């Protein structure tokens, strides 16, 4: 482990490999490239301190380097112990980002590193899962007066932050980047949909066609997972608690069952709810021999590992990122990536073209906080639609797509109430 005052990484000599990864993905991130060019010219974050808790892989690294190029002092810690890429964090450290993360770090190190990242006394926080914001509110309250605001990347994090707002404990404004159209319609659906199956396929090397795939949760992430499972030839079963989403899933052509029914017939289970113990003891007791479980939600709580461990008579690891639990009756159940985010713990996360939009929004969210924090209250906000549209327009242009423009006549017609039948 290589540690100095400004970084703590596994091996700083891994930096050249990380630099190559960052350079590769940057070529497929035209929206963030455009924003970076503007930031380099204007340097809006000169003298501003930004602390981030994110999945420290190559796309995230390009975001952090973009903020550094804009003049910010940047620190970072991991938002998941198994999503860190050690060569990427070494490259960040070499580039001057104060980064503290090692793949496989334990819970104690996780929070130790988060506190180190907070030691820069940030003006802005970029969070993924709301752990950094929660830590500030509970343990680092001395930082609150200097904090202008924070942005949040995930559905899980936004749920936590809205609960904080409801309980009256928020002390600074939050930008819910997850709730922007060019985030959840693309990152959550197409990004999670593809990268979750990338992680499952890399880990198992098994065929999906002909299997029963159970998708637990039919939010935008669940929609993407189900869509890609069908494309791979699976029969898809959706488990939902929301009657409207359940009805939508059925109308989209998927089977809908409760968890107990689905547990008896599923071959592969993927959770994506943001809630705890969605698959638990009574479900494990009726699963088929050889059932495979993976989680696509932020925290490793959706599949009950304590229940699995209490039921198992033997626990082993037949392949990297696969834990086998042998039941007393001889059945074997498999959990991928310790129940953590399978797309990042067992693969490389979302495609660069998707994170291009999400991280463009994060960069603009930081700029929005910079320019508006004095008038914002301690509430959860969504970015203005014009920022969403700007990201979409740059993305379309990078794809060589021109869209239609309204004529003046059409614009007047839409703005008028006088025209009718």
Protein Blocks (a to p, Z undefined) as FASTA:
>chain_A
ZZdfkbccfblklmmmmmmmmmmmmmmmmklmmmmmmmmmnommgoiacdddddddfklm
mmmmmmmmnopacddddfbfklpcfklmmmmmmnopacdddehiafklmmmmmmmmmmno
pabdcdehjlmmmmmmmmmmmlmmmpgbdcdfbfklmmmmmmmmmnopafbdcddfklpm
klmmmmmmmmmmmmmmmmmmmmnopafehpacddehjafklmmmmmmmmmnopacddddf
bfklmmmmmmnopacddfklmmmmpmbdcddehpahkbcfklmmmmcehiacddfbfblc
lbcfklmmmmpmbdcdfbghiacdddfkopacddehhlpafklmmmnbjafklmmmmmmm
mmmmmmmmmmmmmmpccddddddfklmmmmmmmmmmmnopacddddfklmmmmmpckbcZ
Z
